[in-house]
Amino acid sequence: MGQTVLKLQGKARLDALGDPAGQRAALLLQCKSRTCRSPAESTDGTYTAAIDLGRASDGGPLPESIWTMRFAVTIGRLQKEAWLPRPEGPAYEALPEPRIIRRGAARPMAVTAFHSDRHGRLNLGIGASRFPLGRDARGSLRQGRLGRATVEVAATAPRLATHAGVQLVYTARGGHEPFAVEAVADVDAAGRITARVLLRAVPPGAWENALRLRDNGFCQDIPATRVQTAPCCRCPRPRRSAADTKVRRMLSLAR
């Protein structure tokens, strides 16, 4: 499996310090006391920094965390750094959806490039901690042609592999052990997911349900909600027919 390279473009220059061609630039990724440096290239003053998410950390993948991003321009012993501002252009998402990114030999992760209004800078989130994956997840109950009820959950997980494994996970209220049911799922190239499970596979009770996604080591549960209701699925106990009740009484008397 290959890895994904994040490309950032921008302009930077130290004025009145000689030939701009002698200036070197790099993108600095920092998390706590750790700093990773990705060189930036330029031919006309517009720099392009390519971050290989699978090798940016000393040849290995960037760990899961929030990484700040700064641009550094160096000439001789002088270095000037600046935070990356809010991106411009219609392609930028104000509330970005995390994307599942391949990172070479490492397991895929949900990655988000987002602007912090509080600090006024652009950050890179590895892992879906700040912006949850699949925020649009919705669950519903559907009645089939033969009277079979189906639990259906739809969500979007950009760049999820079309062959990814999908399960519905049920957790009973009261902290009981959750269980997973393999779903019949459709995943398209845009990461739109539709997962279905027959209701008869779920024991009676009130269950909170989530969508579990698996892809080459990546595993994440996405809570599913229903419009104007709590994120749960109520499964009634099956009704017994009169004939079934009569048979049970005869068997009881025969014992």
C-alpha positions as CSV (number, residue, x, y, z in Angstrom):
1,M,0.0,0.0,0.0
2,G,1.4,3.4,-0.9
3,Q,1.4,6.6,1.1
4,T,-0.1,10.0,0.6
5,V,1.9,13.3,0.2
6,L,0.3,16.5,1.5
7,K,1.3,19.5,-0.7
8,L,1.3,23.1,0.5
9,Q,2.0,26.1,-1.6
10,G,2.7,29.7,-0.6
11,K,5.1,32.7,-0.9
12,A,7.9,33.6,1.5
13,R,11.0,35.8,1.3
14,L,13.5,37.6,3.5
15,D,13.9,41.1,1.9
16,A,17.0,43.2,1.7
17,L,19.3,40.2,2.4
18,G,20.7,39.6,-1.0
19,D,19.8,37.3,-3.8
20,P,16.5,35.4,-3.0
21,A,18.0,32.5,-4.9
22,G,20.3,31.9,-1.9
23,Q,17.4,31.5,0.5
24,R,16.3,28.1,1.7
25,A,12.9,27.2,3.0
26,A,11.2,24.4,4.9
27,L,7.9,23.5,6.6
28,L,8.3,22.8,10.3
29,L,5.8,20.4,11.9
30,Q,5.8,20.6,15.7
31,C,4.1,18.7,18.4
32,K,5.2,19.5,22.0
33,S,9.0,19.3,21.9
34,R,9.2,17.3,18.7
35,T,9.9,19.1,15.4
36,C,9.9,17.5,11.9
37,R,11.3,19.4,8.9
38,S,10.1,19.1,5.3
39,P,12.2,21.0,2.7
40,A,10.3,23.4,0.4
41,E,11.3,24.0,-3.2
42,S,10.9,27.2,-5.3
43,T,11.9,28.6,-8.7
44,D,9.9,31.9,-8.7
45,G,9.4,32.8,-5.0
46,T,6.4,30.5,-4.7
47,Y,7.4,27.6,-2.4
48,T,5.9,24.1,-2.5
49,A,6.4,21.8,0.5
50,A,5.6,18.1,0.2
51,I,4.9,16.3,3.4
52,D,5.2,12.5,3.1
53,L,2.9,11.5,6.0
54,G,4.5,8.0,5.9
55,R,8.1,9.2,6.3
56,A,8.0,12.8,7.7
57,S,9.1,11.8,11.2
58,D,12.7,10.8,10.9
59,G,11.8,8.3,8.1
60,G,8.7,7.1,9.8
61,P,5.0,8.1,9.9
62,L,3.8,11.1,11.8
63,P,2.4,10.0,15.2
64,E,-1.2,10.6,16.1
65,S,-1.5,14.1,17.5
66,I,-2.2,17.8,16.6
67,W,0.8,19.3,14.7
68,T,1.3,23.0,14.3
69,M,2.8,24.2,11.0
70,R,5.3,27.0,10.5
71,F,7.2,28.1,7.4
72,A,10.9,28.9,7.9
73,V,13.1,30.8,5.5
74,T,16.9,30.7,6.0
75,I,19.8,32.6,4.5
76,G,23.2,32.0,6.0
77,R,22.8,31.9,9.8
78,L,19.6,33.9,9.8
79,Q,16.3,32.2,9.9
80,K,12.8,33.7,10.0
81,E,9.7,31.7,10.9
82,A,6.0,32.4,10.4
83,W,2.8,30.5,11.3
84,L,0.8,29.4,8.3
85,P,-2.3,31.6,8.0
86,R,-5.8,30.5,7.0
87,P,-5.8,29.2,3.4
88,E,-7.4,31.2,0.7
89,G,-9.7,30.0,-2.1
90,P,-13.0,28.2,-2.5
91,A,-11.4,24.7,-2.2
92,Y,-10.7,25.3,1.5
93,E,-13.2,23.7,3.9
94,A,-14.1,25.8,7.0
95,L,-15.2,22.6,8.8
96,P,-13.0,20.0,7.1
97,E,-14.0,16.4,7.0
98,P,-11.2,14.0,8.1
99,R,-9.8,11.8,5.3
100,I,-8.4,8.3,5.8
101,I,-4.8,8.6,4.6
102,R,-2.5,5.7,3.7
103,R,0.9,6.0,5.4
104,G,3.1,3.4,3.7
105,A,3.7,0.4,6.0
106,A,2.0,2.1,8.9
107,R,-1.8,1.7,9.5
108,P,-4.0,4.3,7.8
109,M,-5.2,7.2,10.0
110,A,-7.8,10.0,9.8
111,V,-6.0,13.2,8.8
112,T,-7.3,16.8,8.9
113,A,-5.7,20.1,7.9
114,F,-7.7,22.8,9.8
115,H,-7.4,26.5,10.8
116,S,-7.5,27.3,14.6
117,D,-9.6,30.4,15.1
118,R,-8.2,30.7,18.7
119,H,-4.6,30.8,17.6
120,G,-5.0,32.0,14.1
121,R,-2.9,29.3,12.5
122,L,-3.1,26.2,10.3
123,N,-2.7,22.9,12.0
124,L,-2.5,19.2,10.9
125,G,-4.5,16.7,12.9
126,I,-3.4,13.0,12.7
127,G,-6.3,11.0,14.1
128,A,-9.9,12.0,14.4
129,S,-9.7,13.6,17.8
130,R,-10.5,17.3,16.9
131,F,-12.9,16.7,13.9
132,P,-14.8,13.4,14.3
133,L,-14.9,11.1,11.3
134,G,-18.3,10.5,9.8
135,R,-20.2,13.4,11.5
136,D,-23.1,12.8,9.1
137,A,-23.7,9.2,10.3
138,R,-27.4,8.5,10.5
139,G,-29.3,5.3,11.4
140,S,-32.8,4.2,10.5
141,L,-35.2,1.2,10.6
142,R,-36.6,0.0,7.3
143,Q,-39.3,-2.5,6.5
144,G,-38.6,-4.9,3.7
145,R,-41.0,-6.4,1.1
146,L,-41.4,-9.6,3.1
147,G,-41.9,-7.8,6.4
148,R,-38.3,-8.1,7.5
149,A,-37.0,-5.1,9.4
150,T,-33.5,-3.8,8.6
151,V,-31.2,-1.5,10.5
152,E,-29.5,0.8,8.0
153,V,-26.7,3.2,8.7
154,A,-25.3,5.7,6.2
155,A,-22.2,7.8,6.7
156,T,-19.3,9.4,4.8
157,A,-15.6,8.6,5.4
158,P,-13.6,10.2,2.6
159,R,-10.9,8.0,1.0
160,L,-12.1,4.8,2.8
161,A,-11.2,1.8,0.6
162,T,-14.2,0.4,-1.2
163,H,-13.2,-3.1,0.1
164,A,-13.1,-2.0,3.7
165,G,-14.8,-4.1,6.3
166,V,-17.9,-2.7,7.9
167,Q,-19.8,-3.8,11.0
168,L,-22.6,-2.5,13.1
169,V,-21.7,-2.4,16.8
170,Y,-24.5,-2.5,19.5
171,T,-24.0,-1.3,23.1
172,A,-26.8,-1.9,25.6
173,R,-27.7,0.8,27.9
174,G,-26.3,0.1,31.4
175,G,-22.8,-0.7,30.3
176,H,-23.2,-4.2,29.0
177,E,-20.6,-5.8,26.8
178,P,-21.1,-4.6,23.2
179,F,-21.3,-6.9,20.3
180,A,-20.7,-6.5,16.5
181,V,-22.7,-7.8,13.6
182,E,-21.2,-8.1,10.1
183,A,-23.0,-5.8,7.8
184,V,-23.9,-5.9,4.1
185,A,-22.2,-2.7,3.0
186,D,-21.7,-0.6,-0.1
187,V,-18.7,1.8,-0.1
188,D,-18.3,4.1,-3.2
189,A,-15.2,5.9,-4.4
190,A,-16.1,9.1,-2.5
191,G,-16.3,7.2,0.8
192,R,-20.1,7.1,1.1
193,I,-21.1,4.1,3.1
194,T,-24.5,2.3,3.4
195,A,-24.5,-0.6,5.9
196,R,-27.5,-2.9,6.5
197,V,-28.2,-5.6,9.1
198,L,-31.4,-7.6,9.6
199,L,-33.1,-6.6,12.8
200,R,-33.6,-10.3,13.8
201,A,-29.8,-10.4,14.3
202,V,-30.2,-8.0,17.3
203,P,-31.5,-9.3,20.6
204,P,-34.5,-7.5,22.2
205,G,-33.7,-4.3,24.1
206,A,-32.6,-0.7,23.6
207,W,-29.2,-0.5,21.9
208,E,-26.9,2.3,21.0
209,N,-25.4,1.6,17.6
210,A,-22.3,2.6,15.8
211,L,-20.6,1.9,12.5
212,R,-17.3,0.1,12.8
213,L,-14.8,0.6,9.9
214,R,-11.8,-1.6,9.3
215,D,-9.1,-1.0,6.6
216,N,-5.6,-2.6,6.8
217,G,-5.1,-1.9,10.5
218,F,-7.4,1.1,10.7
219,C,-10.3,0.6,13.0
220,Q,-12.8,3.2,14.2
221,D,-16.3,3.2,15.5
222,I,-18.6,6.0,14.3
223,P,-21.7,6.7,16.5
224,A,-24.9,6.6,14.5
225,T,-27.9,8.9,15.2
226,R,-31.4,9.1,13.9
227,V,-33.0,12.5,13.1
228,Q,-34.9,13.9,16.1
229,T,-34.2,10.8,18.2
230,A,-31.5,9.4,20.5
231,P,-28.8,7.3,19.0
232,C,-30.4,4.0,19.8
233,C,-32.3,1.1,18.2
234,R,-35.2,-0.4,20.1
235,C,-35.7,-4.1,19.3
236,P,-39.1,-5.5,20.6
237,R,-39.5,-9.0,21.7
238,P,-41.1,-11.2,18.9
239,R,-44.8,-11.8,19.3
240,R,-46.0,-15.4,19.5
241,S,-48.8,-16.6,17.3
242,A,-51.9,-18.4,18.8
243,A,-50.7,-21.7,17.2
244,D,-47.2,-21.3,18.6
245,T,-48.7,-20.7,22.1
246,K,-50.9,-23.8,21.8
247,V,-48.0,-26.0,20.8
248,R,-45.9,-24.7,23.7
249,R,-48.8,-25.5,26.1
250,M,-49.1,-29.1,24.7
251,L,-45.4,-29.7,25.1
252,S,-45.5,-28.4,28.7
253,L,-48.3,-30.8,29.6
254,A,-46.5,-33.7,28.0
255,R,-43.5,-33.3,30.3
